[in-house]
Amino acid sequence: MTLTKGGKDWLATYAGRNGCFQPSGIPFKDADGISHTGSTGRVANALLVAHLVGKDDVEIVAGKSYNDFKAANGGYDLTYEDVDWVYKNDGDPGEPQYCITATPTPTPTPTPVPTTPTPTPKPTPAGPVWEPISPTECPPKESGYHCLTIESEPPGASIYIDGEDTYRLTPETFKIREGVHTIKLTKRDYADYETTVAVYADRTVKYTLTKLTPTPVPPIEIEVRRGELKGYMDLAESRIPRSITVGSTYTYRIRVENPSDGITATYRVTLTFEGTGDVAGKTYTFSSDVSDPINPGEGKSLYIDVLLPSDALADTRAIYILRAKLEGWPATVAAGV
């Protein structure tokens, strides 16, 4: 930890009250100048975020900036470990509270040193680190979550958050836990894009992908026809896990495209798992919802939740053949009044 007594006393003076850290009620601003009220720990987090995004001279609390804090901290930068320590010592119920203390005068009789209680870890918000939501469903600011909308140019890039595949494509909005997260975008024919984003308020980020020199690759397509009704599953743009565990739900994303010479249509994808070897004869089928109408020349990702039961195994593992079926129907569009 790089937080010195000078740094702690600076926080107790400018981000506390009466020389002590506080669990709430401290007014401060984030790196974008948006006003908030919260604990000394939240102020320390705002200082760290300002430093991470290169805004060391922006006012954060009591007219002071990150540079002011760093000078009081002996020139040391604030770290995640430091911020966690401030959160755990800001006087929340059951936690110790740091206060400025004068340097004691030595006396001949040694004074017993009180045992510092083990700090209670600050509870993290209940629920997952992130989950896709509608932009109109952003959580309250004090919940520990914010709305993060991720866009790209061009759109349709696969989104990974903190190394985990979200099975969503840009643009997409997520309810995400406050803090610094790693974002990675991938799209066929474009270079992967990876960066970090500091989430301390609702925000929208947009990244421009770099197109690669195209390499001719035969497309993997499955096409169905019914008169002028056309459509195909673009497996190169789909997301199909190759190894799954029984009793856990896996989301398969199948990209469906409507060719430009087709008609407006709705589609449904059905996945059938056919057992081999010791599980031959066992089959499990899962289907997506029927899509909204898709116009010619456009596409849409359909999502299928797959949950194989424990009896899908012969012992500890089994091999299944996956067959995908695409169904389509001409869309019925009501005439405008």
N, C-alpha and C positions, 0 to 999 in steps of 0.2 A: 504494500500500500504506500502511495506517495503523499498522502494527505498529512501535512505537518500540523503542529499546534497553531502556527500562524494561520494556516488555511482554515482550520476548524474555528478559530476565534473570529476570522473574517466572516465565515458563514453565520456564526452565532450573532454577529453584530449587524450585518446587512440583510441576512435571510432568516433572522430569528427575532426574538422579542425578549427584552430584559436580559440580554446576554446569553440566551439559551436557544437551542434548536426547538422548533415548534412542529406539531403534527398537522397543523392546518392554519388557514387565515393569513398566509404571507402573499401579498400581491407581487407578481413578477410578469415578465414578458418572455415569449419564446424568440427564437432567432429571426422569425418573420415579423416581429413587432406586435403579435397578438397577445392581449392581456389575459392572465390567468390568476387564480388564487389557489394556494395549496400548501403543502408541507415544505420544510427546509430540504427534505430529500428531493422533492420535485424541482426545487430551484437548482439544486446541484445537478440534477439530470438535464435541466434546460441549459446550464452552463456547459456541460459536456457536449450536448448536441450542437450548440453554437460553435464550439471548437471543431467538432467533426465536420461541419459544413463550411468551415473557413470564415466564420463571422466572430472572430475573437474580440473585435472592438465594438460590437453592438451592445446597447444597454440591455441588461437582463433583469437586475434587481437594484432598487434604491439608487438609480442613476449610475450603477457600476456595471462593468463589462467583465468578460472572461479574463482579459489582460490584467484588470485590477486584482482579480482573485489570484491569478498565477504569481503576480508580484508578491502578494502576501503569503503565498504558499512556498516561498523560497525558490521560485523559478521552476517548480515541478508542475507538470501537466496533470490534470485530473484524469483518473482512470475509472473503469466500470467498478472495480473493487472499492474505490473511494466512495462512489455514489451509493453503492450497496451499504457501506458502513454508515453513511449519513442517514439513509432510510431506516436502518436498524437502531439508530440512536436519536431519533427525533421526538421521543416522548409519547408515541402511540401507547394506548393501554397495554401494559405488560412488557413495555420496552424501556430501557434506560434513556435518559435525556441528557445530552451533552450541554454543559454550561461553561462559560469562561471562568477560570479560577486563577487567583493570584498565586505567584510562586511562594511556597511556604518558607518561613525563616527557620533555618536549622536550629534545633535545640538539643541540649545534652541528652535529654530523654527521648529515645526513638519513639515515634508515633506509629502505632500499628497501621499497616496498609490494608484498607478494606478490600475484600474480594469483590471484583467486578462480576456481576451476574452475567451468565452467558446470554448474549442477545437472542431474542426470539426472531427467527426469520420472518420478514415481512410477507404476508400472504400475497400470492399472485392471484389475479382475477380467475374466477372459475371458468372453465370452458377451454376450447382449443386456442392455439396461438393465432390461427386465422380460419376464416370460413367465407365462402362466396355469399354475398347478399345483394339486394337491390339498393341502388344509390339513395332511395328514399327511406331506407331502414337503418341509417347511421345511428350508432349507440350514443348514450349520453356522454358528455366530455369527462365526467368524473368516474366513469365505469372502468377506466384503465384500457379501453379499446377506442379505436378511431376508424373512420372510413378511409381506405386507400384505393383510389381508382388508378389502374395501370393501363396506359394506352401505348400504342406503338405505330410507327410509320414504316412500312405498311402494317395494317392490322392483321389479325389472325395468327399471332405468335403464341407458342406454348409458354405458359407462365410457371416458373419454379420459385417458391418462397423458402428461404433458409434450406435449400437443397432438396426440398420435397416437391414432387410434381403435383400441381393443383388440378390437373386435367381440365383446365380452362384456357381459353384463348383471349388475346386482347381484342377489344377493350373489355375489362372486367373490373368489378368493384368487390373489395374484400373488407370484412370486419377483422381488424388485426390488432394484436396487443401492442401497447405503447412501447417504443424502444427503437433500436437500430436493427434492420433486417437486410438480408441479402436477397436481391432480385435477379433472376436469370431469365432471359427470353431466348427461345430458339424457334427458327422457322426455316423450312427447306429453302435452299438456294441463298440463304443469308447467314452471315457470321453470327455466332452466338454472342449475346450481349449480357454482361454481368456487372452489377454495381451494388452499392449499399444505399439504403434510403432510411433517413431518420423520421420516424413517425411519432410526432408529439401533438398533432392536431389533424383534423380531416384534411386530406390533400389529394391532388391529382398529379401524377407524373407521366411524362410522355418521352419515349426513347426512339431514336431513329436508328434503324438497322442498316448494316452495310451489305449490299448485294454482292454475292460471290460470282466469279466467272463461271457461267453454267457449264456443267459436265453432262453430256447426253446420257440419260439413264432411262431405260424402258419403264414406263409407268406400270404400276401394279394396280389393275382396275378390275372390278367385277361389275358387269353391266347387265341390266334387265330391260326388257322392252315390252310394251303393250300398246300397239298402235303408235301414236305420237308421244306416248308417255315414255320418258327415258330417265335414267338416273344411274349413278354408280357410286360404290364405296371407294374412296381414295384412301387406301391403306397406308400410303406414305405419310398422310396427314392425320392418321388415326393414332390412338394410344392404346396398345394392347399389352398388358402385363403378361409375361411368359411363365412366371412362377407365382402361384398363389397358395394361401394357407386355408385349410378347411375351417369353417366357423368364423371367418373374417370377411367383411364386405369389400370388394374391389370394384372400382368404377371404370368401365371400359368406355373410351370415347371413340366413336366411329364417325368419320367425316363423310357426309353424303353430298354429292354434287349433282346439280341438275344441268345437263348440257345446254348450250345456247340454242340448239335446234329442237329442244323439247318443249313441253307445255308446263304451265304452273301446276305443281303437284304437291301432295303430302306423302311422307315416307315413314316406314317403320323398319327397324333392324332387329332380327332375331338371331341370337347366338345359341348354338347347340353343342354341348360338350359330350363327345362319344368316347367311352372308355376303351382302353386297349389292354392286352395282356391279362393280368389277374382281375381287372375290373371290366373286362369285355362284356358288353350287353347293358352296361349302365349308361344312361343318358340323362342330361340335365339341360333344360331350356330356359332362357331368359330373354325378354323382349324390352325394347325401348317404348316410350310413349310415341303416339303418332305425332309427327312434326307439324308445326305451323306450315301454311303454304310457302313453297320455295319457288321463286320465279326462275325462268330459264337463264342460264349463265351465272347463277348464284349457288351457294352451298350453305350447309348448316351442320353443326356437330350434334349428334344424338348420344345421350348418355345411358348406359345400361349398368345397373347394379348387379353384381354377380356374387352369390353367397353359396358355396358348395358345402353340403352337410358332412358330418364326420364319416358317414357310411360311404362317402365317395372314395375312401382309401381302402386298399387291400391290407396294407401294413402301415408303413410310415410315409409312403409316397406312391404316386400313381401317375401314369401318362394318359392324357386325354387329347383327342383330335378336336380342334375347334372349327366348326362350320358356321359361316355367316350367311344369312339370307336377307336380301333387301326386297321389301314390298313397296309398291307405290300406287297411288290413286289420283286421278285428276282432281284438282282442287275445285270446290264450288265456291264462287265469289259472288256475293250479293251485289246487284246493280245499285249504283248510287241514286239517291232520291233527287 
